[in-house]
Amino acid sequence: MTTNTILLASRPQGVPTAAQFQFETREVPAPGAGQVLLKTRYVSVDPYMRGRMSAAKSYVAPFEVGQPIAGGVVAEVVASHSEALPVGSVVVGNLPWQEFSVADAQTLNRVPADRAPASYFLGLLGMPGLTAYFGLLDICQPKAGETVVVSGAAGAVGLIVGQLAKIQGCRVVGTAGSDEKVAYLKELGFDEAINYKTTPDIAQALAAAAPNGVDCYFDNVGGAITDAVYDLLNKHARIALCGQISTYNATETPMGPRPEGKLLKTSTKLQGFIVSDYLSRWPEGVQQLTEWYAAGKLKGEETITEGFDQIPAAFLGLFSGDNTGKAVVKVA
Ligand SMILES: NC(=O)c1ccc[n+]([C@@H]2O[C@H](COP(=O)([O-])OP(=O)(O)OC[C@H]3O[C@@H](n4cnc5c(N)ncnc54)[C@H](OP(=O)(O)O)[C@@H]3O)[C@@H](O)[C@H]2O)c1
């Protein structure tokens, strides 16, 4: 049989475009012993994939030009040579952007479909949810009454960070790129939300939103927002350095204020992290997030785009703020 697949056509310089993606029809091999044939249901598009499109050394190998792009996928088993995953099982795994693929059963995790919509295992109950969980609770360790600021607040990770910080009893301030997103954050229980694209003075807006200073900063974005938050840090502040999406398409190293003095004077702890640092604790994170979701304390907002051919557009939309919550493409 054959499948549609999306290859990396070329490495982007600056902001990626549709030219970086090539659609092709490829043969799908028959599954061997211990393998399953999968029909893709949902494809996750994530900002970290921008890094994998470049050749630069990082914590994960670059995509190869001329080879399929791969990432988080929810799929259904349609043929099986694995007792663990019979036909009809729904799984999540790191799989190519293809309509059909073959994988070793042991590289896949079964989705407990009775607990939540299957796509949530790419968002709230998957990698982004775990990123929010460990970054906020393990690195920032917020206490009730403290002020938590999260940038990229209306995205997959940020929305969960804000909700988790509210569960901890914190004052929560988010930044996001549209008035609709700001309104949604307030609806979700954020104490203050700022549209960083229209606010004339982000430093002033943040200072007004955090009158007692900032105890925890969950940084998804970097750049000017982060520069402004650093001026508001309280003594013994904690910063979880999760992402720097404002710089992912930069062609030169962005220059900015040197923050070390501010961190020093406030005895701030700043820690970069990759969610896979916490791999051994993922079951704990999924369990706790699932409990809070079941109790109605966490919402799993998604922006779902339909159609395999829309995957590149959904990915590119991450850099223009098209998504609220987790960006997912529904394939079948
Ligand atoms: N450390 C880890 O293990 C880990 C794991 C997952 C994600 N991350 C990082 O966490 C961050 C959020 O990831 P996510 O999956 O939750 O993505 P996301 O927030 O759902 O999607 C990206 C969002 O970033 C915002 N954005 C895009 N360009 C921007 C810019 N130049 N300046 C400010 N905001 C911009 C857009 O929202 P606006 O409308 O608000 O601009 C967009 O919707 C990313 O930096 C990602 O790389 C890190």
The ligand as an SDF file (V2000), in Angstrom:
LIG
                    3D

 48 52  0  0  0  0  0  0  0  0999 V2000
   11.3830   22.9390   27.2820 N   0  0  0  0  0  0  0  0  0  0  0  0
   10.5570   22.0250   26.7910 C   0  0  0  0  0  0  0  0  0  0  0  0
   10.6880   20.8200   27.0030 O   0  0  0  0  0  0  0  0  0  0  0  0
    9.4050   22.5010   25.9560 C   0  0  0  0  0  0  0  0  0  0  0  0
    8.3180   21.6480   25.6500 C   0  0  0  0  0  0  0  0  0  0  0  0
    7.2460   22.1640   24.9270 C   0  0  0  0  0  0  0  0  0  0  0  0
    7.2770   23.4910   24.4730 C   0  0  0  0  0  0  0  0  0  0  0  0
    8.3540   24.2590   24.7560 N   0  0  0  0  0  0  0  0  0  0  0  0
    8.4150   25.6620   24.3490 C   0  0  0  0  0  0  0  0  0  0  0  0
    7.3500   26.3210   25.0060 O   0  0  0  0  0  0  0  0  0  0  0  0
    6.8700   27.3890   24.1930 C   0  0  0  0  0  0  0  0  0  0  0  0
    5.3730   27.2160   23.9650 C   0  0  0  0  0  0  0  0  0  0  0  0
    5.1650   26.0050   23.2560 O   0  0  0  0  0  0  0  0  0  0  0  0
    3.6890   25.5380   22.9240 P   0  0  0  0  0  0  0  0  0  0  0  0
    3.7480   24.1580   22.4290 O   0  0  0  0  0  0  0  0  0  0  0  0
    2.8130   25.8640   24.0800 O   0  0  0  0  0  0  0  0  0  0  0  0
    3.3270   26.4860   21.6840 O   0  0  0  0  0  0  0  0  0  0  0  0
    2.0950   27.4400   21.5780 P   0  0  0  0  0  0  0  0  0  0  0  0
    2.2620   28.4820   22.6290 O   0  0  0  0  0  0  0  0  0  0  0  0
    0.8400   26.6450   21.5830 O   0  0  0  0  0  0  0  0  0  0  0  0
    2.2060   28.0970   20.1300 O   0  0  0  0  0  0  0  0  0  0  0  0
    3.0610   29.0940   19.8710 C   0  0  0  0  0  0  0  0  0  0  0  0
    2.5250   30.4830   20.3260 C   0  0  0  0  0  0  0  0  0  0  0  0
    3.6430   31.3190   20.5370 O   0  0  0  0  0  0  0  0  0  0  0  0
    3.2580   32.6540   20.3200 C   0  0  0  0  0  0  0  0  0  0  0  0
    4.3020   33.3220   19.5260 N   0  0  0  0  0  0  0  0  0  0  0  0
    4.6800   33.0290   18.2590 C   0  0  0  0  0  0  0  0  0  0  0  0
    5.6570   33.8640   17.8550 N   0  0  0  0  0  0  0  0  0  0  0  0
    5.8690   34.7110   18.9020 C   0  0  0  0  0  0  0  0  0  0  0  0
    6.7430   35.8240   19.1030 C   0  0  0  0  0  0  0  0  0  0  0  0
    7.6100   36.2360   18.1500 N   0  0  0  0  0  0  0  0  0  0  0  0
    6.6800   36.4720   20.2920 N   0  0  0  0  0  0  0  0  0  0  0  0
    5.8280   36.0870   21.2610 C   0  0  0  0  0  0  0  0  0  0  0  0
    4.9760   35.0420   21.1140 N   0  0  0  0  0  0  0  0  0  0  0  0
    5.0040   34.3650   19.9590 C   0  0  0  0  0  0  0  0  0  0  0  0
    1.9340   32.6420   19.5690 C   0  0  0  0  0  0  0  0  0  0  0  0
    0.9330   33.1450   20.4410 O   0  0  0  0  0  0  0  0  0  0  0  0
    0.6400   34.7270   20.5820 P   0  0  0  0  0  0  0  0  0  0  0  0
   -0.6540   34.9520   19.8750 O   0  0  0  0  0  0  0  0  0  0  0  0
    0.5500   34.9070   22.0550 O   0  0  0  0  0  0  0  0  0  0  0  0
    1.7710   35.4690   19.9580 O   0  0  0  0  0  0  0  0  0  0  0  0
    1.6920   31.1750   19.2780 C   0  0  0  0  0  0  0  0  0  0  0  0
    0.3270   30.8350   19.3350 O   0  0  0  0  0  0  0  0  0  0  0  0
    7.6910   27.3560   22.9190 C   0  0  0  0  0  0  0  0  0  0  0  0
    8.7650   28.2580   23.0580 O   0  0  0  0  0  0  0  0  0  0  0  0
    8.2000   25.9320   22.8720 C   0  0  0  0  0  0  0  0  0  0  0  0
    9.3790   25.8130   22.1310 O   0  0  0  0  0  0  0  0  0  0  0  0
    9.4120   23.7890   25.4810 C   0  0  0  0  0  0  0  0  0  0  0  0
  1  2  1  0
  2  3  2  0
  2  4  1  0
  4  5  1  0
  4 48  2  0
  5  6  2  0
  6  7  1  0
  7  8  2  0
  8  9  1  0
  8 48  1  0
  9 10  1  0
  9 46  1  0
 10 11  1  0
 11 12  1  0
 11 44  1  0
 12 13  1  0
 13 14  1  0
 14 15  2  0
 14 16  1  0
 14 17  1  0
 17 18  1  0
 18 19  2  0
 18 20  1  0
 18 21  1  0
 21 22  1  0
 22 23  1  0
 23 24  1  0
 23 42  1  0
 24 25  1  0
 25 26  1  0
 25 36  1  0
 26 27  1  0
 26 35  1  0
 27 28  2  0
 28 29  1  0
 29 30  1  0
 29 35  2  0
 30 31  1  0
 30 32  2  0
 32 33  1  0
 33 34  2  0
 34 35  1  0
 36 37  1  0
 36 42  1  0
 37 38  1  0
 38 39  2  0
 38 40  1  0
 38 41  1  0
 42 43  1  0
 44 45  1  0
 44 46  1  0
 46 47  1  0
M  CHG  2   8   1  16  -1
M  END
$$$$
